[in-house]
Amino acid sequence: MKVRKFRFLALALAVLLLVAAGCSGGGSGGSKSGGGTVKFALIGPMTGAGAVMGQQLAGGAKIAIEDWVEEKGGLNGDKVDVEVFDDQGVANQALLAAERIAADPTFLGIVGHVNSGCTLAALPTYNAAKMIQISNTNTNVMLPYHGYDFFRVIPDENFITGELARMAIEGVGIKRACLAYDNTDWGVGSRDVLVDLLDTVWAGRLEILDEATFDPNLDKDMTAILTRFMGTDADAIIVIAEYTAGSIFLTQKANLGYDVTFFGCNSLLNEEVLKLAGSAAEGMYTFNPYYSQGSESERNFNERYLKFTNGNENAGEWAAHAHDAMLAWLKFFERHGSNDATYDEIVSGLKAMPEFKGVTGPIKFDKDGNVEPKPLSYVVVKDGQFVPFTW
């Protein structure tokens, strides 16, 4: 099946980002010689508890397209649009949005979802429509192995969660901890990887004294979990959660006077945590492949993102990884030489594409659509800011 460019009307019912230089609401498809408009679908939690992540997702992809168009004028002679869909970070909404995307064969490709559970819900629909997704932040280990073609620009949980364990054990010297994790596919998968690593790679180095799960969409009171953890002699608590639930844990931990070291998963290197938890975030350890004050390329991207948000917000991993996912699509079609490609050409072409440098590090897809581990930044909250943590 060809991914073709057709004339299309501007869709007022969706949040539409028109990001090509000089681009207006709607356009016409072009021939292989260019002169028309092509579009990508972008999907994530634009509303709900993870809305900040979705908004950064959209911003990062938009920046990638704007910079590309400024340098190259377009994609093989065509203008570039991106149409944004809201999955609310919930699987059933992700499926509904995926069905709307699949109904429009003019999309060249998909960027998103943010949540692994949303991708699991949507992948069969994309596969049936012969559409390919490049995820920005899905880390669930099993995503490429459900029989569907899938690509991501972030390493999976085997690496990410392994570094959480290494930071706690080698970096801070934690011996005993309690674990709280959200009951999504991502949270449960991360928990399982962590427990397995502590039983094998880190055997005898860190003991999990107690663990508890929670629903990130429903549970707003974590005091029962924290009170239970207070009954142990844990050196630390490890929390696998997105920024809203993570901030609740930090705030309620402080309200209880629970003086214990706090380790957050990579999703908590998010300035929303500093805003929501305030002083309660002090002393939290976390990490991420992207840190706005990290390498030169990371700092440069953050400056670009600050301009994009009129100085209101630093870039987080959702923006940076979305930039790299969008850039992968642009590089693929440029290398392909036209904006028409069969499903099989896209799958094989993405896997064969040479490594390129993204904001978050080198990007090269393997035979399963995964990328190699990237350098990480490790931080601790000090005086209300994320500052580098080294050991």
Buried (B, 14 or more C-beta within 10 A) or exposed (E): EEBEBEEBEEEEEBBBBBBBEEBEEBBEBBEEEBEBBBBBBBBBBBBBBBBBBBBBBBBBBBBBBBBBBEEEBBBBBBBBBBBBBBBBBBBEBBBBBBBBBBEBBBBBBBBBBBBBBBBBBBBBBBBEBBBBBBBBBBBBBEBBEEEBBBBBBBBBBBBBBBBBBBBBBEBBEBBBBBBBBBBBBBBBBBBBBBBBBBEEEBEEBBEBBBBBBBEBBEBEEBBEBBEBBBEBEBBBBBBBBBBBBBBBBBBBBBEBEBEBBBBBBBBBBBBBBBEBBBEBBBBBBBBBBBBBBBBEBBBEBBEBBBEBBEEEBBBBBBBBBBBBBBBBBBBBBBEBEBBBBEBEBBBEBBBEBEEEEBBBBEBEBEEBBBBEBBEBBBBBBEEEEBEEBEE
